[in-house]
Amino acid sequence: MATDPVVSDTPLSFRIEVEGDTAIVYCSGRLMAGETDALRSEVKKLFPTTKRIVLDLTNLTRMDSMGLGSIVSLYVSAKTAGCSIKMVNFGDRVRQLLIITNLLEVFEEYGKHAIKMP
């Protein structure tokens, strides 16, 4: 399977939309070592004002162990702050990383706006 180097080498970018007590974070590019701090700090700012955070990974092309560690860190911080955090629309690569690390059950795939998919 060939990969598009332009797509896979795109640095992480994200935008945040708040809808009521839910914040949706749309991530694009790669979530890898050296690119996780901005996401973590911006999402943590949402904890006092939101009850649910949804990480939409539709356009995430790659994630390494540092990216996964960043999401796990956000998960723990969110729980501590009384907030829930879910991942949606993650691709096969992210799914495989979650399976290998035994975290798939923690980050069950949800549909749009954190509605559990059947």
PLY file of the C-alpha trace (Angstrom):
ply
format ascii 1.0
element vertex 118
property float x
property float y
property float z
element edge 117
property int vertex1
property int vertex2
end_header
0.00 0.00 0.00
1.54 3.31 -1.07
1.24 6.30 1.19
1.09 9.90 0.12
4.18 11.56 1.67
2.54 14.97 1.57
-0.43 13.73 3.63
1.60 11.62 6.07
4.13 14.37 6.76
1.56 17.07 7.48
2.11 18.42 11.01
-0.73 18.30 13.50
-3.37 20.97 13.23
-6.70 21.15 15.00
-9.74 23.34 15.44
-12.17 23.38 18.32
-15.92 23.90 18.11
-18.04 24.21 21.23
-21.68 23.10 21.10
-23.39 23.51 24.45
-21.43 21.58 27.06
-19.54 19.59 24.39
-16.32 20.61 22.67
-15.40 18.89 19.42
-11.71 18.91 18.53
-11.12 18.21 14.83
-7.56 16.89 14.38
-5.65 16.73 11.09
-2.17 15.59 10.13
0.03 13.54 12.42
-0.03 13.29 16.20
3.55 12.34 16.92
6.49 13.14 19.19
7.20 16.85 19.24
3.70 17.77 18.06
1.54 16.93 21.07
2.01 19.88 23.45
-0.32 22.35 21.71
-3.18 19.85 21.52
-2.78 18.83 25.15
-2.63 22.41 26.46
-5.59 23.66 24.38
-7.82 20.72 25.28
-6.99 21.05 28.99
-8.23 24.66 28.84
-11.67 23.27 27.96
-12.11 21.20 31.15
-13.58 23.91 33.39
-16.33 24.84 30.93
-17.24 21.60 29.15
-18.57 18.24 30.30
-17.72 16.28 27.15
-14.81 16.51 24.76
-14.87 14.68 21.46
-11.63 14.17 19.56
-12.59 13.76 15.90
-9.69 11.94 14.25
-11.18 11.74 10.75
-8.21 13.53 9.18
-5.48 12.21 11.46
-2.98 10.43 9.22
-0.53 9.05 11.79
-0.08 8.63 15.52
2.89 7.26 17.43
3.29 6.26 21.08
3.86 9.90 22.13
0.60 10.88 20.44
-1.20 8.05 22.17
0.44 9.03 25.46
-0.86 12.55 24.99
-4.41 11.27 24.50
-4.12 9.00 27.54
-2.86 11.99 29.55
-5.87 14.02 28.40
-8.17 11.12 29.31
-6.79 10.98 32.87
-6.89 14.77 33.27
-10.46 14.90 31.96
-11.62 12.20 34.40
-9.99 14.11 37.26
-11.78 17.30 36.16
-15.16 15.52 35.93
-15.17 15.65 32.16
-15.50 12.82 29.63
-13.32 12.49 26.56
-14.06 10.29 23.56
-12.37 9.61 20.25
-14.42 9.31 17.07
-13.69 8.42 13.48
-10.28 6.93 14.03
-8.77 4.98 11.17
-7.22 1.53 10.95
-3.73 2.67 12.01
-5.01 4.26 15.20
-7.26 1.25 15.83
-4.25 -1.08 15.48
-2.24 1.06 17.91
-5.11 0.89 20.42
-5.37 -2.90 19.99
-1.62 -3.42 20.45
-1.63 -1.31 23.63
-4.85 -2.88 24.96
-6.56 0.52 25.01
-9.30 -0.12 22.47
-11.88 -0.77 25.19
-10.94 2.47 26.95
-11.32 4.44 23.72
-14.29 2.65 22.18
-15.20 4.12 18.83
-18.13 6.47 18.94
-20.07 8.13 16.17
-20.55 11.82 15.63
-20.89 13.78 18.86
-20.08 10.77 21.06
-23.13 8.67 20.26
-22.00 5.06 20.60
-22.01 3.20 17.32
-23.71 -0.24 17.27
0 1
1 2
2 3
3 4
4 5
5 6
6 7
7 8
8 9
9 10
10 11
11 12
12 13
13 14
14 15
15 16
16 17
17 18
18 19
19 20
20 21
21 22
22 23
23 24
24 25
25 26
26 27
27 28
28 29
29 30
30 31
31 32
32 33
33 34
34 35
35 36
36 37
37 38
38 39
39 40
40 41
41 42
42 43
43 44
44 45
45 46
46 47
47 48
48 49
49 50
50 51
51 52
52 53
53 54
54 55
55 56
56 57
57 58
58 59
59 60
60 61
61 62
62 63
63 64
64 65
65 66
66 67
67 68
68 69
69 70
70 71
71 72
72 73
73 74
74 75
75 76
76 77
77 78
78 79
79 80
80 81
81 82
82 83
83 84
84 85
85 86
86 87
87 88
88 89
89 90
90 91
91 92
92 93
93 94
94 95
95 96
96 97
97 98
98 99
99 100
100 101
101 102
102 103
103 104
104 105
105 106
106 107
107 108
108 109
109 110
110 111
111 112
112 113
113 114
114 115
115 116
116 117
